Amino acid sequence: MHSLINELQNYVIYHFKTEEDLMVKSQSPNIDLHVMEHELFRKKVEEFHHSYYNNNEELLNEMISFMRKWLIIHISGTDAEYADSIKDTLGIQ
Ligand SMILES: [Fe+2]
């Protein structure tokens, strides 16, 4: 469990920074709202980390549920909205 939380924290630090830099560079729409969703995710991972060290038995189920919603709503929704502008900026078809 500890390594999973560490992976999530690494994901948050690296992936969000890269994504946010690309959004700014490509002048993607709704950057503020997108960054706000990232910030909510960051806080949730911090909560998971805190719960882990307080032996919260519901942690695993809560993490799975949260990650499932994140994959559906953010990655396939919010992230997809700016994909075209990033592709244009990077010269990808
Ligand atoms: Fe995102």
PDB file of the backbone (N, CA, C, O) and the ligand in Angstrom, with CONECT records:
HET    LIG  A 101       1
ATOM      1  N   MET A   1       0.829  -1.202   0.000  1.00  0.00           N
ATOM      2  CA  MET A   1       0.000   0.000   0.000  1.00  0.00           C
ATOM      3  C   MET A   1       0.869   1.260   0.000  1.00  0.00           C
ATOM      4  O   MET A   1       0.576   2.237  -0.689  1.00  0.00           O
ATOM      5  N   HIS A   2       1.942   1.212   0.788  1.00  0.00           N
ATOM      6  CA  HIS A   2       2.801   2.379   0.877  1.00  0.00           C
ATOM      7  C   HIS A   2       3.404   2.733  -0.471  1.00  0.00           C
ATOM      8  O   HIS A   2       3.494   3.910  -0.821  1.00  0.00           O
ATOM      9  N   SER A   3       3.825   1.714  -1.242  1.00  0.00           N
ATOM     10  CA  SER A   3       4.418   1.991  -2.549  1.00  0.00           C
ATOM     11  C   SER A   3       3.379   2.545  -3.510  1.00  0.00           C
ATOM     12  O   SER A   3       3.707   3.373  -4.359  1.00  0.00           O
ATOM     13  N   LEU A   4       2.120   2.099  -3.390  1.00  0.00           N
ATOM     14  CA  LEU A   4       1.058   2.624  -4.238  1.00  0.00           C
ATOM     15  C   LEU A   4       0.855   4.115  -3.966  1.00  0.00           C
ATOM     16  O   LEU A   4       0.712   4.909  -4.896  1.00  0.00           O
ATOM     17  N   ILE A   5       0.844   4.479  -2.710  1.00  0.00           N
ATOM     18  CA  ILE A   5       0.681   5.893  -2.358  1.00  0.00           C
ATOM     19  C   ILE A   5       1.876   6.698  -2.857  1.00  0.00           C
ATOM     20  O   ILE A   5       1.715   7.815  -3.349  1.00  0.00           O
ATOM     21  N   ASN A   6       3.058   6.139  -2.731  1.00  0.00           N
ATOM     22  CA  ASN A   6       4.245   6.839  -3.250  1.00  0.00           C
ATOM     23  C   ASN A   6       4.168   7.018  -4.759  1.00  0.00           C
ATOM     24  O   ASN A   6       4.542   8.067  -5.284  1.00  0.00           O
ATOM     25  N   GLU A   7       3.680   5.989  -5.458  1.00  0.00           N
ATOM     26  CA  GLU A   7       3.515   6.106  -6.914  1.00  0.00           C
ATOM     27  C   GLU A   7       2.521   7.210  -7.253  1.00  0.00           C
ATOM     28  O   GLU A   7       2.741   7.993  -8.176  1.00  0.00           O
ATOM     29  N   LEU A   8       1.440   7.264  -6.508  1.00  0.00           N
ATOM     30  CA  LEU A   8       0.448   8.319  -6.736  1.00  0.00           C
ATOM     31  C   LEU A   8       1.064   9.708  -6.524  1.00  0.00           C
ATOM     32  O   LEU A   8       0.810  10.632  -7.295  1.00  0.00           O
ATOM     33  N   GLN A   9       1.859   9.838  -5.489  1.00  0.00           N
ATOM     34  CA  GLN A   9       2.488  11.132  -5.224  1.00  0.00           C
ATOM     35  C   GLN A   9       3.474  11.495  -6.332  1.00  0.00           C
ATOM     36  O   GLN A   9       3.552  12.654  -6.739  1.00  0.00           O
ATOM     37  N   ASN A  10       4.225  10.510  -6.820  1.00  0.00           N
ATOM     38  CA  ASN A  10       5.138  10.774  -7.938  1.00  0.00           C
ATOM     39  C   ASN A  10       4.369  11.164  -9.191  1.00  0.00           C
ATOM     40  O   ASN A  10       4.779  12.058  -9.931  1.00  0.00           O
ATOM     41  N   TYR A  11       3.240  10.479  -9.424  1.00  0.00           N
ATOM     42  CA  TYR A  11       2.377  10.794 -10.559  1.00  0.00           C
ATOM     43  C   TYR A  11       1.905  12.246 -10.463  1.00  0.00           C
ATOM     44  O   TYR A  11       1.956  13.000 -11.435  1.00  0.00           O
ATOM     45  N   VAL A  12       1.456  12.607  -9.292  1.00  0.00           N
ATOM     46  CA  VAL A  12       0.944  13.955  -9.081  1.00  0.00           C
ATOM     47  C   VAL A  12       2.027  14.994  -9.370  1.00  0.00           C
ATOM     48  O   VAL A  12       1.778  15.974 -10.073  1.00  0.00           O
ATOM     49  N   ILE A  13       3.203  14.786  -8.839  1.00  0.00           N
ATOM     50  CA  ILE A  13       4.280  15.766  -8.988  1.00  0.00           C
ATOM     51  C   ILE A  13       4.721  15.883 -10.442  1.00  0.00           C
ATOM     52  O   ILE A  13       4.792  16.987 -10.983  1.00  0.00           O
ATOM     53  N   TYR A  14       5.016  14.764 -11.069  1.00  0.00           N
ATOM     54  CA  TYR A  14       5.577  14.798 -12.424  1.00  0.00           C
ATOM     55  C   TYR A  14       4.514  15.047 -13.490  1.00  0.00           C
ATOM     56  O   TYR A  14       4.648  15.964 -14.300  1.00  0.00           O
ATOM     57  N   HIS A  15       3.465  14.239 -13.493  1.00  0.00           N
ATOM     58  CA  HIS A  15       2.479  14.318 -14.568  1.00  0.00           C
ATOM     59  C   HIS A  15       1.742  15.654 -14.571  1.00  0.00           C
ATOM     60  O   HIS A  15       1.604  16.275 -15.625  1.00  0.00           O
ATOM     61  N   PHE A  16       1.274  16.097 -13.433  1.00  0.00           N
ATOM     62  CA  PHE A  16       0.520  17.343 -13.395  1.00  0.00           C
ATOM     63  C   PHE A  16       1.382  18.532 -13.809  1.00  0.00           C
ATOM     64  O   PHE A  16       0.912  19.416 -14.525  1.00  0.00           O
ATOM     65  N   LYS A  17       2.619  18.561 -13.371  1.00  0.00           N
ATOM     66  CA  LYS A  17       3.523  19.668 -13.746  1.00  0.00           C
ATOM     67  C   LYS A  17       3.702  19.691 -15.268  1.00  0.00           C
ATOM     68  O   LYS A  17       3.604  20.744 -15.898  1.00  0.00           O
ATOM     69  N   THR A  18       3.964  18.525 -15.841  1.00  0.00           N
ATOM     70  CA  THR A  18       4.145  18.434 -17.294  1.00  0.00           C
ATOM     71  C   THR A  18       2.888  18.880 -18.020  1.00  0.00           C
ATOM     72  O   THR A  18       2.948  19.662 -18.969  1.00  0.00           O
ATOM     73  N   GLU A  19       1.750  18.374 -17.563  1.00  0.00           N
ATOM     74  CA  GLU A  19       0.479  18.689 -18.206  1.00  0.00           C
ATOM     75  C   GLU A  19       0.157  20.181 -18.094  1.00  0.00           C
ATOM     76  O   GLU A  19      -0.269  20.802 -19.067  1.00  0.00           O
ATOM     77  N   GLU A  20       0.358  20.741 -16.925  1.00  0.00           N
ATOM     78  CA  GLU A  20       0.040  22.156 -16.714  1.00  0.00           C
ATOM     79  C   GLU A  20       0.968  23.050 -17.537  1.00  0.00           C
ATOM     80  O   GLU A  20       0.526  24.065 -18.075  1.00  0.00           O
ATOM     81  N   ASP A  21       2.244  22.687 -17.642  1.00  0.00           N
ATOM     82  CA  ASP A  21       3.172  23.452 -18.485  1.00  0.00           C
ATOM     83  C   ASP A  21       2.741  23.423 -19.950  1.00  0.00           C
ATOM     84  O   ASP A  21       2.795  24.442 -20.639  1.00  0.00           O
ATOM     85  N   LEU A  22       2.310  22.243 -20.425  1.00  0.00           N
ATOM     86  CA  LEU A  22       1.851  22.121 -21.810  1.00  0.00           C
ATOM     87  C   LEU A  22       0.581  22.934 -22.055  1.00  0.00           C
ATOM     88  O   LEU A  22       0.422  23.537 -23.117  1.00  0.00           O
ATOM     89  N   MET A  23      -0.305  22.950 -21.090  1.00  0.00           N
ATOM     90  CA  MET A  23      -1.550  23.710 -21.241  1.00  0.00           C
ATOM     91  C   MET A  23      -1.251  25.192 -21.351  1.00  0.00           C
ATOM     92  O   MET A  23      -1.845  25.890 -22.174  1.00  0.00           O
ATOM     93  N   VAL A  24      -0.330  25.679 -20.523  1.00  0.00           N
ATOM     94  CA  VAL A  24       0.030  27.094 -20.571  1.00  0.00           C
ATOM     95  C   VAL A  24       0.701  27.401 -21.905  1.00  0.00           C
ATOM     96  O   VAL A  24       0.377  28.398 -22.551  1.00  0.00           O
ATOM     97  N   LYS A  25       1.622  26.559 -22.312  1.00  0.00           N
ATOM     98  CA  LYS A  25       2.354  26.760 -23.569  1.00  0.00           C
ATOM     99  C   LYS A  25       1.417  26.784 -24.762  1.00  0.00           C
ATOM    100  O   LYS A  25       1.622  27.564 -25.691  1.00  0.00           O
ATOM    101  N   SER A  26       0.398  25.947 -24.752  1.00  0.00           N
ATOM    102  CA  SER A  26      -0.530  25.870 -25.883  1.00  0.00           C
ATOM    103  C   SER A  26      -1.743  26.775 -25.707  1.00  0.00           C
ATOM    104  O   SER A  26      -2.641  26.793 -26.549  1.00  0.00           O
ATOM    105  N   GLN A  27      -1.765  27.527 -24.606  1.00  0.00           N
ATOM    106  CA  GLN A  27      -2.879  28.431 -24.312  1.00  0.00           C
ATOM    107  C   GLN A  27      -4.212  27.686 -24.377  1.00  0.00           C
ATOM    108  O   GLN A  27      -5.163  28.157 -25.002  1.00  0.00           O
ATOM    109  N   SER A  28      -4.274  26.552 -23.746  1.00  0.00           N
ATOM    110  CA  SER A  28      -5.484  25.727 -23.730  1.00  0.00           C
ATOM    111  C   SER A  28      -6.609  26.448 -22.993  1.00  0.00           C
ATOM    112  O   SER A  28      -6.360  27.243 -22.087  1.00  0.00           O
ATOM    113  N   PRO A  29      -7.853  26.162 -23.393  1.00  0.00           N
ATOM    114  CA  PRO A  29      -8.986  26.784 -22.693  1.00  0.00           C
ATOM    115  C   PRO A  29      -9.197  26.178 -21.308  1.00  0.00           C
ATOM    116  O   PRO A  29      -8.823  25.032 -21.058  1.00  0.00           O
ATOM    117  N   ASN A  30      -9.787  26.945 -20.429  1.00  0.00           N
ATOM    118  CA  ASN A  30     -10.186  26.464 -19.096  1.00  0.00           C
ATOM    119  C   ASN A  30      -9.033  25.907 -18.263  1.00  0.00           C
ATOM    120  O   ASN A  30      -9.203  24.930 -17.533  1.00  0.00           O
ATOM    121  N   ILE A  31      -7.866  26.529 -18.374  1.00  0.00           N
ATOM    122  CA  ILE A  31      -6.705  26.051 -17.628  1.00  0.00           C
ATOM    123  C   ILE A  31      -6.960  26.121 -16.118  1.00  0.00           C
ATOM    124  O   ILE A  31      -6.624  25.190 -15.385  1.00  0.00           O
ATOM    125  N   ASP A  32      -7.552  27.223 -15.659  1.00  0.00           N
ATOM    126  CA  ASP A  32      -7.778  27.373 -14.214  1.00  0.00           C
ATOM    127  C   ASP A  32      -8.631  26.243 -13.643  1.00  0.00           C
ATOM    128  O   ASP A  32      -8.327  25.703 -12.579  1.00  0.00           O
ATOM    129  N   LEU A  33      -9.702  25.887 -14.360  1.00  0.00           N
ATOM    130  CA  LEU A  33     -10.565  24.802 -13.881  1.00  0.00           C
ATOM    131  C   LEU A  33      -9.822  23.469 -13.879  1.00  0.00           C
ATOM    132  O   LEU A  33      -9.973  22.652 -12.971  1.00  0.00           O
ATOM    133  N   HIS A  34      -9.019  23.275 -14.916  1.00  0.00           N
ATOM    134  CA  HIS A  34      -8.249  22.028 -15.015  1.00  0.00           C
ATOM    135  C   HIS A  34      -7.248  21.924 -13.864  1.00  0.00           C
ATOM    136  O   HIS A  34      -7.131  20.879 -13.224  1.00  0.00           O
ATOM    137  N   VAL A  35      -6.534  23.011 -13.611  1.00  0.00           N
ATOM    138  CA  VAL A  35      -5.558  23.017 -12.526  1.00  0.00           C
ATOM    139  C   VAL A  35      -6.260  22.814 -11.178  1.00  0.00           C
ATOM    140  O   VAL A  35      -5.702  22.198 -10.270  1.00  0.00           O
ATOM    141  N   MET A  36      -7.479  23.331 -11.054  1.00  0.00           N
ATOM    142  CA  MET A  36      -8.241  23.148  -9.818  1.00  0.00           C
ATOM    143  C   MET A  36      -8.540  21.657  -9.594  1.00  0.00           C
ATOM    144  O   MET A  36      -8.460  21.170  -8.466  1.00  0.00           O
ATOM    145  N   GLU A  37      -8.880  20.944 -10.662  1.00  0.00           N
ATOM    146  CA  GLU A  37      -9.114  19.499 -10.531  1.00  0.00           C
ATOM    147  C   GLU A  37      -7.832  18.783 -10.103  1.00  0.00           C
ATOM    148  O   GLU A  37      -7.867  17.867  -9.282  1.00  0.00           O
ATOM    149  N   HIS A  38      -6.700  19.211 -10.669  1.00  0.00           N
ATOM    150  CA  HIS A  38      -5.420  18.623 -10.263  1.00  0.00           C
ATOM    151  C   HIS A  38      -5.169  18.869  -8.781  1.00  0.00           C
ATOM    152  O   HIS A  38      -4.708  17.982  -8.064  1.00  0.00           O
ATOM    153  N   GLU A  39      -5.478  20.084  -8.331  1.00  0.00           N
ATOM    154  CA  GLU A  39      -5.241  20.424  -6.930  1.00  0.00           C
ATOM    155  C   GLU A  39      -6.109  19.571  -5.994  1.00  0.00           C
ATOM    156  O   GLU A  39      -5.663  19.153  -4.925  1.00  0.00           O
ATOM    157  N   LEU A  40      -7.352  19.323  -6.412  1.00  0.00           N
ATOM    158  CA  LEU A  40      -8.226  18.449  -5.612  1.00  0.00           C
ATOM    159  C   LEU A  40      -7.633  17.041  -5.533  1.00  0.00           C
ATOM    160  O   LEU A  40      -7.684  16.389  -4.490  1.00  0.00           O
ATOM    161  N   PHE A  41      -7.075  16.590  -6.648  1.00  0.00           N
ATOM    162  CA  PHE A  41      -6.441  15.266  -6.661  1.00  0.00           C
ATOM    163  C   PHE A  41      -5.237  15.243  -5.725  1.00  0.00           C
ATOM    164  O   PHE A  41      -5.051  14.297  -4.959  1.00  0.00           O
ATOM    165  N   ARG A  42      -4.417  16.301  -5.797  1.00  0.00           N
ATOM    166  CA  ARG A  42      -3.238  16.382  -4.917  1.00  0.00           C
ATOM    167  C   ARG A  42      -3.659  16.278  -3.449  1.00  0.00           C
ATOM    168  O   ARG A  42      -3.044  15.555  -2.665  1.00  0.00           O
ATOM    169  N   LYS A  43      -4.710  17.009  -3.094  1.00  0.00           N
ATOM    170  CA  LYS A  43      -5.177  16.992  -1.703  1.00  0.00           C
ATOM    171  C   LYS A  43      -5.700  15.615  -1.315  1.00  0.00           C
ATOM    172  O   LYS A  43      -5.503  15.161  -0.187  1.00  0.00           O
ATOM    173  N   LYS A  44      -6.367  14.953  -2.259  1.00  0.00           N
ATOM    174  CA  LYS A  44      -6.900  13.617  -1.972  1.00  0.00           C
ATOM    175  C   LYS A  44      -5.764  12.628  -1.721  1.00  0.00           C
ATOM    176  O   LYS A  44      -5.850  11.798  -0.816  1.00  0.00           O
ATOM    177  N   VAL A  45      -4.716  12.715  -2.509  1.00  0.00           N
ATOM    178  CA  VAL A  45      -3.570  11.819  -2.304  1.00  0.00           C
ATOM    179  C   VAL A  45      -2.919  12.094  -0.949  1.00  0.00           C
ATOM    180  O   VAL A  45      -2.480  11.167  -0.268  1.00  0.00           O
ATOM    181  N   GLU A  46      -2.857  13.349  -0.567  1.00  0.00           N
ATOM    182  CA  GLU A  46      -2.329  13.682   0.766  1.00  0.00           C
ATOM    183  C   GLU A  46      -3.198  13.060   1.853  1.00  0.00           C
ATOM    184  O   GLU A  46      -2.687  12.562   2.856  1.00  0.00           O
ATOM    185  N   GLU A  47      -4.526  13.091   1.647  1.00  0.00           N
ATOM    186  CA  GLU A  47      -5.437  12.467   2.612  1.00  0.00           C
ATOM    187  C   GLU A  47      -5.185  10.959   2.702  1.00  0.00           C
ATOM    188  O   GLU A  47      -5.167  10.388   3.792  1.00  0.00           O
ATOM    189  N   PHE A  48      -4.989  10.318   1.530  1.00  0.00           N
ATOM    190  CA  PHE A  48      -4.693   8.884   1.526  1.00  0.00           C
ATOM    191  C   PHE A  48      -3.413   8.606   2.307  1.00  0.00           C
ATOM    192  O   PHE A  48      -3.339   7.656   3.087  1.00  0.00           O
ATOM    193  N   HIS A  49      -2.422   9.437   2.089  1.00  0.00           N
ATOM    194  CA  HIS A  49      -1.141   9.267   2.769  1.00  0.00           C
ATOM    195  C   HIS A  49      -1.331   9.400   4.278  1.00  0.00           C
ATOM    196  O   HIS A  49      -0.802   8.601   5.051  1.00  0.00           O
ATOM    197  N   HIS A  50      -2.085  10.409   4.689  1.00  0.00           N
ATOM    198  CA  HIS A  50      -2.359  10.639   6.110  1.00  0.00           C
ATOM    199  C   HIS A  50      -3.153   9.471   6.697  1.00  0.00           C
ATOM    200  O   HIS A  50      -2.849   8.995   7.791  1.00  0.00           O
ATOM    201  N   SER A  51      -4.170   9.012   5.966  1.00  0.00           N
ATOM    202  CA  SER A  51      -5.000   7.903   6.455  1.00  0.00           C
ATOM    203  C   SER A  51      -4.190   6.631   6.607  1.00  0.00           C
ATOM    204  O   SER A  51      -4.377   5.858   7.546  1.00  0.00           O
ATOM    205  N   TYR A  52      -3.281   6.433   5.658  1.00  0.00           N
ATOM    206  CA  TYR A  52      -2.440   5.228   5.707  1.00  0.00           C
ATOM    207  C   TYR A  52      -1.665   5.168   7.017  1.00  0.00           C
ATOM    208  O   TYR A  52      -1.593   4.121   7.660  1.00  0.00           O
ATOM    209  N   TYR A  53      -1.096   6.284   7.401  1.00  0.00           N
ATOM    210  CA  TYR A  53      -0.295   6.295   8.623  1.00  0.00           C
ATOM    211  C   TYR A  53      -1.139   6.292   9.887  1.00  0.00           C
ATOM    212  O   TYR A  53      -0.618   6.152  10.993  1.00  0.00           O
ATOM    213  N   ASN A  54      -2.468   6.451   9.712  1.00  0.00           N
ATOM    214  CA  ASN A  54      -3.368   6.346  10.857  1.00  0.00           C
ATOM    215  C   ASN A  54      -4.180   5.054  10.822  1.00  0.00           C
ATOM    216  O   ASN A  54      -5.198   4.929  11.503  1.00  0.00           O
ATOM    217  N   ASN A  55      -3.711   4.088  10.012  1.00  0.00           N
ATOM    218  CA  ASN A  55      -4.314   2.758   9.949  1.00  0.00           C
ATOM    219  C   ASN A  55      -5.811   2.782   9.634  1.00  0.00           C
ATOM    220  O   ASN A  55      -6.604   2.089  10.273  1.00  0.00           O
ATOM    221  N   ASN A  56      -6.178   3.578   8.653  1.00  0.00           N
ATOM    222  CA  ASN A  56      -7.570   3.629   8.226  1.00  0.00           C
ATOM    223  C   ASN A  56      -7.873   2.407   7.353  1.00  0.00           C
ATOM    224  O   ASN A  56      -7.342   2.279   6.250  1.00  0.00           O
ATOM    225  N   GLU A  57      -8.730   1.513   7.856  1.00  0.00           N
ATOM    226  CA  GLU A  57      -9.016   0.256   7.153  1.00  0.00           C
ATOM    227  C   GLU A  57      -9.847   0.461   5.896  1.00  0.00           C
ATOM    228  O   GLU A  57      -9.871  -0.412   5.029  1.00  0.00           O
ATOM    229  N   GLU A  58     -10.511   1.568   5.782  1.00  0.00           N
ATOM    230  CA  GLU A  58     -11.337   1.836   4.605  1.00  0.00           C
ATOM    231  C   GLU A  58     -10.522   2.438   3.467  1.00  0.00           C
ATOM    232  O   GLU A  58     -11.049   2.706   2.387  1.00  0.00           O
ATOM    233  N   LEU A  59      -9.250   2.644   3.714  1.00  0.00           N
ATOM    234  CA  LEU A  59      -8.421   3.365   2.757  1.00  0.00           C
ATOM    235  C   LEU A  59      -8.387   2.722   1.381  1.00  0.00           C
ATOM    236  O   LEU A  59      -8.569   3.417   0.381  1.00  0.00           O
ATOM    237  N   LEU A  60      -8.164   1.434   1.301  1.00  0.00           N
ATOM    238  CA  LEU A  60      -8.031   0.776   0.010  1.00  0.00           C
ATOM    239  C   LEU A  60      -9.298   0.936  -0.829  1.00  0.00           C
ATOM    240  O   LEU A  60      -9.221   1.304  -2.001  1.00  0.00           O
ATOM    241  N   ASN A  61     -10.451   0.663  -0.244  1.00  0.00           N
ATOM    242  CA  ASN A  61     -11.707   0.806  -0.987  1.00  0.00           C
ATOM    243  C   ASN A  61     -11.946   2.238  -1.427  1.00  0.00           C
ATOM    244  O   ASN A  61     -12.420   2.491  -2.535  1.00  0.00           O
ATOM    245  N   GLU A  62     -11.615   3.166  -0.551  1.00  0.00           N
ATOM    246  CA  GLU A  62     -11.796   4.573  -0.903  1.00  0.00           C
ATOM    247  C   GLU A  62     -10.858   4.967  -2.050  1.00  0.00           C
ATOM    248  O   GLU A  62     -11.251   5.698  -2.959  1.00  0.00           O
ATOM    249  N   MET A  63      -9.628   4.480  -1.996  1.00  0.00           N
ATOM    250  CA  MET A  63      -8.673   4.802  -3.060  1.00  0.00           C
ATOM    251  C   MET A  63      -9.123   4.235  -4.400  1.00  0.00           C
ATOM    252  O   MET A  63      -9.045   4.917  -5.422  1.00  0.00           O
ATOM    253  N   ILE A  64      -9.589   3.000  -4.401  1.00  0.00           N
ATOM    254  CA  ILE A  64     -10.049   2.379  -5.656  1.00  0.00           C
ATOM    255  C   ILE A  64     -11.232   3.152  -6.218  1.00  0.00           C
ATOM    256  O   ILE A  64     -11.283   3.427  -7.417  1.00  0.00           O
ATOM    257  N   SER A  65     -12.166   3.498  -5.374  1.00  0.00           N
ATOM    258  CA  SER A  65     -13.329   4.256  -5.822  1.00  0.00           C
ATOM    259  C   SER A  65     -12.928   5.622  -6.368  1.00  0.00           C
ATOM    260  O   SER A  65     -13.423   6.054  -7.409  1.00  0.00           O
ATOM    261  N   PHE A  66     -12.036   6.291  -5.662  1.00  0.00           N
ATOM    262  CA  PHE A  66     -11.595   7.615  -6.096  1.00  0.00           C
ATOM    263  C   PHE A  66     -10.852   7.536  -7.430  1.00  0.00           C
ATOM    264  O   PHE A  66     -11.101   8.338  -8.330  1.00  0.00           O
ATOM    265  N   MET A  67      -9.947   6.578  -7.556  1.00  0.00           N
ATOM    266  CA  MET A  67      -9.168   6.448  -8.789  1.00  0.00           C
ATOM    267  C   MET A  67     -10.063   6.093  -9.974  1.00  0.00           C
ATOM    268  O   MET A  67      -9.830   6.567 -11.086  1.00  0.00           O
ATOM    269  N   ARG A  68     -11.067   5.280  -9.753  1.00  0.00           N
ATOM    270  CA  ARG A  68     -12.007   4.929 -10.828  1.00  0.00           C
ATOM    271  C   ARG A  68     -12.719   6.192 -11.321  1.00  0.00           C
ATOM    272  O   ARG A  68     -12.827   6.419 -12.526  1.00  0.00           O
ATOM    273  N   LYS A  69     -13.198   7.002 -10.393  1.00  0.00           N
ATOM    274  CA  LYS A  69     -13.874   8.254 -10.781  1.00  0.00           C
ATOM    275  C   LYS A  69     -12.900   9.181 -11.488  1.00  0.00           C
ATOM    276  O   LYS A  69     -13.256   9.823 -12.476  1.00  0.00           O
ATOM    277  N   TRP A  70     -11.661   9.255 -10.981  1.00  0.00           N
ATOM    278  CA  TRP A  70     -10.663  10.128 -11.588  1.00  0.00           C
ATOM    279  C   TRP A  70     -10.402   9.718 -13.035  1.00  0.00           C
ATOM    280  O   TRP A  70     -10.353  10.567 -13.924  1.00  0.00           O
ATOM    281  N   LEU A  71     -10.236   8.427 -13.267  1.00  0.00           N
ATOM    282  CA  LEU A  71      -9.962   7.942 -14.622  1.00  0.00           C
ATOM    283  C   LEU A  71     -11.103   8.288 -15.561  1.00  0.00           C
ATOM    284  O   LEU A  71     -10.866   8.699 -16.696  1.00  0.00           O
ATOM    285  N   ILE A  72     -12.325   8.130 -15.110  1.00  0.00           N
ATOM    286  CA  ILE A  72     -13.483   8.366 -15.970  1.00  0.00           C
ATOM    287  C   ILE A  72     -13.714   9.857 -16.183  1.00  0.00           C
ATOM    288  O   ILE A  72     -13.875  10.305 -17.318  1.00  0.00           O
ATOM    289  N   ILE A  73     -13.731  10.612 -15.119  1.00  0.00           N
ATOM    290  CA  ILE A  73     -14.113  12.021 -15.219  1.00  0.00           C
ATOM    291  C   ILE A  73     -12.961  12.903 -15.674  1.00  0.00           C
ATOM    292  O   ILE A  73     -13.127  13.693 -16.604  1.00  0.00           O
ATOM    293  N   HIS A  74     -11.807  12.789 -15.047  1.00  0.00           N
ATOM    294  CA  HIS A  74     -10.733  13.724 -15.376  1.00  0.00           C
ATOM    295  C   HIS A  74      -9.963  13.317 -16.630  1.00  0.00           C
ATOM    296  O   HIS A  74      -9.882  14.094 -17.582  1.00  0.00           O
ATOM    297  N   ILE A  75      -9.406  12.131 -16.644  1.00  0.00           N
ATOM    298  CA  ILE A  75      -8.525  11.746 -17.754  1.00  0.00           C
ATOM    299  C   ILE A  75      -9.301  11.601 -19.059  1.00  0.00           C
ATOM    300  O   ILE A  75      -8.847  12.079 -20.099  1.00  0.00           O
ATOM    301  N   SER A  76     -10.461  10.949 -19.022  1.00  0.00           N
ATOM    302  CA  SER A  76     -11.195  10.774 -20.277  1.00  0.00           C
ATOM    303  C   SER A  76     -12.085  11.970 -20.584  1.00  0.00           C
ATOM    304  O   SER A  76     -12.635  12.059 -21.682  1.00  0.00           O
ATOM    305  N   GLY A  77     -12.237  12.885 -19.642  1.00  0.00           N
ATOM    306  CA  GLY A  77     -13.060  14.064 -19.872  1.00  0.00           C
ATOM    307  C   GLY A  77     -12.242  15.329 -19.946  1.00  0.00           C
ATOM    308  O   GLY A  77     -12.023  15.872 -21.029  1.00  0.00           O
ATOM    309  N   THR A  78     -11.786  15.805 -18.793  1.00  0.00           N
ATOM    310  CA  THR A  78     -11.075  17.079 -18.716  1.00  0.00           C
ATOM    311  C   THR A  78      -9.792  17.060 -19.539  1.00  0.00           C
ATOM    312  O   THR A  78      -9.538  17.993 -20.301  1.00  0.00           O
ATOM    313  N   ASP A  79      -8.979  16.017 -19.399  1.00  0.00           N
ATOM    314  CA  ASP A  79      -7.729  15.965 -20.150  1.00  0.00           C
ATOM    315  C   ASP A  79      -7.987  15.918 -21.655  1.00  0.00           C
ATOM    316  O   ASP A  79      -7.260  16.533 -22.434  1.00  0.00           O
ATOM    317  N   ALA A  80      -9.010  15.197 -22.051  1.00  0.00           N
ATOM    318  CA  ALA A  80      -9.308  15.051 -23.479  1.00  0.00           C
ATOM    319  C   ALA A  80      -9.681  16.390 -24.111  1.00  0.00           C
ATOM    320  O   ALA A  80      -9.481  16.588 -25.309  1.00  0.00           O
ATOM    321  N   GLU A  81     -10.222  17.307 -23.311  1.00  0.00           N
ATOM    322  CA  GLU A  81     -10.657  18.600 -23.843  1.00  0.00           C
ATOM    323  C   GLU A  81      -9.494  19.436 -24.373  1.00  0.00           C
ATOM    324  O   GLU A  81      -9.686  20.228 -25.296  1.00  0.00           O
ATOM    325  N   TYR A  82      -8.323  19.282 -23.828  1.00  0.00           N
ATOM    326  CA  TYR A  82      -7.212  20.107 -24.276  1.00  0.00           C
ATOM    327  C   TYR A  82      -6.245  19.350 -25.187  1.00  0.00           C
ATOM    328  O   TYR A  82      -5.224  19.904 -25.594  1.00  0.00           O
ATOM    329  N   ALA A  83      -6.544  18.118 -25.504  1.00  0.00           N
ATOM    330  CA  ALA A  83      -5.637  17.293 -26.307  1.00  0.00           C
ATOM    331  C   ALA A  83      -5.339  17.925 -27.667  1.00  0.00           C
ATOM    332  O   ALA A  83      -4.192  17.919 -28.113  1.00  0.00           O
ATOM    333  N   ASP A  84      -6.357  18.469 -28.326  1.00  0.00           N
ATOM    334  CA  ASP A  84      -6.138  19.038 -29.661  1.00  0.00           C
ATOM    335  C   ASP A  84      -5.190  20.230 -29.628  1.00  0.00           C
ATOM    336  O   ASP A  84      -4.323  20.358 -30.493  1.00  0.00           O
ATOM    337  N   SER A  85      -5.350  21.105 -28.634  1.00  0.00           N
ATOM    338  CA  SER A  85      -4.472  22.279 -28.582  1.00  0.00           C
ATOM    339  C   SER A  85      -3.034  21.873 -28.268  1.00  0.00           C
ATOM    340  O   SER A  85      -2.096  22.502 -28.757  1.00  0.00           O
ATOM    341  N   ILE A  86      -2.850  20.834 -27.462  1.00  0.00           N
ATOM    342  CA  ILE A  86      -1.500  20.337 -27.168  1.00  0.00           C
ATOM    343  C   ILE A  86      -0.884  19.728 -28.428  1.00  0.00           C
ATOM    344  O   ILE A  86       0.285  19.964 -28.733  1.00  0.00           O
ATOM    345  N   LYS A  87      -1.670  18.953 -29.145  1.00  0.00           N
ATOM    346  CA  LYS A  87      -1.174  18.342 -30.390  1.00  0.00           C
ATOM    347  C   LYS A  87      -0.753  19.431 -31.377  1.00  0.00           C
ATOM    348  O   LYS A  87       0.292  19.318 -32.017  1.00  0.00           O
ATOM    349  N   ASP A  88      -1.567  20.490 -31.501  1.00  0.00           N
ATOM    350  CA  ASP A  88      -1.223  21.590 -32.412  1.00  0.00           C
ATOM    351  C   ASP A  88       0.098  22.230 -31.990  1.00  0.00           C
ATOM    352  O   ASP A  88       0.958  22.501 -32.828  1.00  0.00           O
ATOM    353  N   THR A  89       0.255  22.467 -30.691  1.00  0.00           N
ATOM    354  CA  THR A  89       1.470  23.106 -30.180  1.00  0.00           C
ATOM    355  C   THR A  89       2.694  22.244 -30.434  1.00  0.00           C
ATOM    356  O   THR A  89       3.755  22.761 -30.787  1.00  0.00           O
ATOM    357  N   LEU A  90       2.559  20.944 -30.260  1.00  0.00           N
ATOM    358  CA  LEU A  90       3.684  20.040 -30.426  1.00  0.00           C
ATOM    359  C   LEU A  90       3.862  19.564 -31.866  1.00  0.00           C
ATOM    360  O   LEU A  90       4.821  18.857 -32.177  1.00  0.00           O
ATOM    361  N   GLY A  91       2.931  19.956 -32.749  1.00  0.00           N
ATOM    362  CA  GLY A  91       3.031  19.560 -34.149  1.00  0.00           C
ATOM    363  C   GLY A  91       2.720  18.097 -34.376  1.00  0.00           C
ATOM    364  O   GLY A  91       3.273  17.463 -35.274  1.00  0.00           O
ATOM    365  N   ILE A  92       1.825  17.565 -33.551  1.00  0.00           N
ATOM    366  CA  ILE A  92       1.420  16.161 -33.668  1.00  0.00           C
ATOM    367  C   ILE A  92       0.052  16.118 -34.330  1.00  0.00           C
ATOM    368  O   ILE A  92      -0.822  16.928 -34.021  1.00  0.00           O
ATOM    369  N   GLN A  93      -0.130  15.165 -35.247  1.00  0.00           N
ATOM    370  CA  GLN A  93      -1.454  15.041 -35.897  1.00  0.00           C
ATOM    371  C   GLN A  93      -2.346  14.093 -35.146  1.00  0.00           C
ATOM    372  O   GLN A  93      -3.488  13.871 -35.547  1.00  0.00           O
TER     373      GLN A  93
HETATM  374 FE   LIG A 101      -5.253  16.715 -16.179  1.00  0.00          FE2+
END
